[in-house]
Every structure is written in C-alpha cells, then in structure tokens.
Amino acid sequence: MSYVIGVDLGTSAVKTVLVDRSGKVVAEHSESYPLSQPKPGYSEQRPEDWVDKTIVSLRRLMEDNRINKGDVEGLSFSGQMHGLVLVDQNGNALRPAILWNDTRTTPQCRRIEETLQEKLLGIARNRALEGFTLPKILWVQEHEPEVLEQAALFLLPKDYVRYRLTGEYAMDYSDAAGTLLLDVAGKAWSQDILAAFDLPASLCPPLVESFDQCGTLLPAVAEQAGLLAETKVFAGGADNACGAIGAGILEEGQTMCSIGTSGVVLSYEERKSLDFEGKVHFFNHGEKDAYYIMGVTLAAGYSLTWFKDTFAPDVSFDELLSGIADIPAGSGGLLFTPYIVGERTPHPDSSIRGSFIGMDAGHSLTHFARSVLEGITFSLRESIDILRDSGKKIDKVISIGGGAKNETWLQMQADVFNAEIVKLESEQGPAMGAAMLAAYGCGWFPSLQECAQAFLRASRSYSPNPETAQQYEQLYKLYRSVYGATRELSEQLSPFRG
C-alpha cells in the first residue's frame, strides 16, 4: 500500500491527512497551537509551535494508525497565507510571525499605495490590504529596524515549517502571490517594488512550483515524525490554492464556494491579462501557468457563529438551523448584511458594519437564523457577479466547508447564485489539495486533473428552483443597496465602538 500525506497549516491548528492511491482519506490528525494578540489589532504566533505540532501530528498519524513508514512516498503542504516569518542567516526566526488577520499595518498600506500608485495593480494585481505580507515587512522596517537588518530571508508559514523539516528554502508561486512582492503575470519577484521600499532582493526566497520537490526529510526530523528520511517533500501551496485543487478547480469554467470563518468564491483562470481593478484577488494557482480569481466575504461562517454565540448560546448549530427550511425565502422581510468585521469583496472597507433591516414583532429566532444565511450567500453572490461580468460562464459551483453541511443552505446557494451546486462525497479542503500535490509530485498521475478525477467524487447536486431564484433576484437588489445606505452611518458610529 502506498500513501501520501497532506499537511494543512491553519491559524488555530495543523491537520495531517493520510491518503491512499484511490484518494481515500485513511486517517487524519490535528494538533492545535495558541494565537497571541498582545495589543488590539495584533495577531501573532510562534513559528516553533507550528514546527513542533506538525511533527507531533505526523507522528500521531503514523503511530495511531499503525502505518508502515516505508509506505509513505511523499508529503506536501497547504498553509495560511500572508504571515510574515523573518529568519536570520542560520534560519532562526527573529520574532513572532505576524499573521494574515493582523490589522496593525493600515499606515503601511497607504504608504504602498502612495509610492506605487497604478504600478501596484499592474505588477502585484492586488490592492494593498492589511493582511498581505509587504505591509508587515514595512511595519518591521519602521518599528523594529534592527530585526529587519538581521533578516536573511522572509518566509511564509508553511515555507518555514517545510524549511525546518528539510533544510531547504523555497516559496511557491501561489503563496508568493499574496505577498504584494511578486510580479504575478511574470512569475518573478518584482525588482521595482523591492527597490521602491529599499528592500534587498536577497530577502526573497527561491520561487518554485507547488508540485516541485523541495528535498527530503532531515534524518532527525524523520525519526521524530515516524517517517523515513527519504520521504519526498513537495512545496505545496496557499490554503486557497490548495482548497481549489482539493475541490477539483483545475480547468477553465470551474468555480467553488468555500464557507468557513470567511467565505471565498474562487474560479480557475488562464487569462493573465484580465484587469479587475483590484475588486477581487488575482493570484497564481497551484497548477502550472494558471491563476485563480477570488472574492472574499470576511465574516461568512463567522457571522453565523457570532449570531449563535450571542443570541442562542445554549443550542447547537443543528438545532439553530433545524427550522429554516420552513421559513420562506426572504425570511419574512428580514435582511442581514454580514459586515460585522468590515468587508473585503466588493467593498474593501474596514469601517462598514453589519445590520438587520426589516425586523418586526412577528420574527422568531429561526427567521433571524435564515436571514443570516441569506445575507452571507448574497455577499458571496457579489463575487459571483464580478466573475460573470468578466465573461466567465458560471452555471455550476462546487460548495465546500460549513456551507456544504446543511441541505437547506446548499439549496439556498443554488437559488441565490442561480447555478447548480455540487457537494463532494469526501471533502477535506486544503489538506486534500496538499495530498494531491504530493501524489502528482510522486508520479502517481500524469496531471493534477487526472488526480482530481481519481480522488474526487460528487455526492449530490442542487439545481435552482426558478420561482425561488426569481424571489432572491429581487431580494438581492435590495441587499446590494444596503452598503451605500449604511456606509456613512457606520462611519459616524465608529467613535462609539470602543
């Protein structure tokens, strides 16, 4: 029996999955690690925690399932994007990693925009947002110059872990695209952007494809992890790129909707000259010479979690959603906007805040719960519309994550998007994408597409109900008007938020 391992380095935990040649997930294991928020807006982690817990998770995966170490041919990674890890000449992390959800860098974002102006979108293809890596480097440059002076390289989270496992430095294109330092179309570090901020080119690691081999396990690491030293290690990719691979989004016309804490609409793209004016993200894919377009709802599943924890803390999610199928589309005239932590697509606005509009005495908890799901889905529809406006035909969407766990919500996505929604038989998201990169890298398949055909199977599809889709079309127009109507109110309320 032969296996590959997918390692998904998330924000709260690392997950490892063991996958056989048929694509079956034979075993999985997770290990959590802490998040540090030393000041408001700060979000940091110890890179050593990632390394330690990854090795523990690999060992537990092997030992608990009594896997012969010689049967594991390779492993690869999916990683949380954007996080800044600075290492010295000896590969030691110089400070805690500054994570994707750290928001301290607003002044640095404005500096990037003022310095580069139209060059930014022309080269990096994305706006300067607090989550990206370059603003974090500039923050260190301004506030901790002695740290940057000691830095030999910057790495992203999974790249640091892979370095510690193999001793080799590398960064794949899909993750590099989220740094604001990559010439996305040219697939090279941008000398123009580096020079604009007095950053040496030597700070940037070598660039590789997601399926390229980056060495084998160091002997000491292999022993700790319960694997052979000759186990092949592949570069891996950004979590969203790996999520796309794990959902089979590997050809033109394929689109997925992933609803986790945030919500993502992602579509495969080969046209590198497309210009979305920064309305959506445009990143390199894990597939060679391909790209993906991505719209983001910041508080997708988080809106539902917030609602449950705030208004129904003593019931489970299943109980909370148990009656929503009995509530008609539109939730009895109740409309929710999921802007509870600001918004990303199509409104990159950190000040906007959410709202319930249309509340009356006849509304129950179930009306509100359905309204939250509808608002999240309307927000994701805005990203779908941007893709359609670019000329993409979107008549089928793969749904993964929390939004694929409730049948009523899956049907709602079909009706709101006016597209067929497909649920996968076994959905492991980015971890499966990482495993597929390892399988392809090991030569199990001649292409990632053929790997996807072997590994991924649909379990059920949901077609739009024409009558309900028409109702949602009318409601969606109302939803889109709420942002403009509440933007100024949100600004005026911001001093009172504390």
Helices and strands as residue ranges (DSSP letters): E 3-9, E 13-20, E 25-32, E 44-45, H 47-64, G 69-71, E 72-79, E 85-87, E 97-98, H 106-116, H 118-123, H 133-143, H 145-150, E 153-155, H 157-166, E 171-172, H 173-176, E 182-183, E 188-189, H 191-196, G 201-203, E 207-208, E 213-216, H 219-225, E 232-234, E 237-238, H 239-246, E 255-259, E 263-269, E 281-284, E 291-297, H 301-311, H 317-321, G 324-326, E 335-337, E 355-357, H 365-389, E 396-401, G 402-404, H 407-417, E 420-424, H 430-441, H 448-455, E 458-462, H 466-493, G 494-496
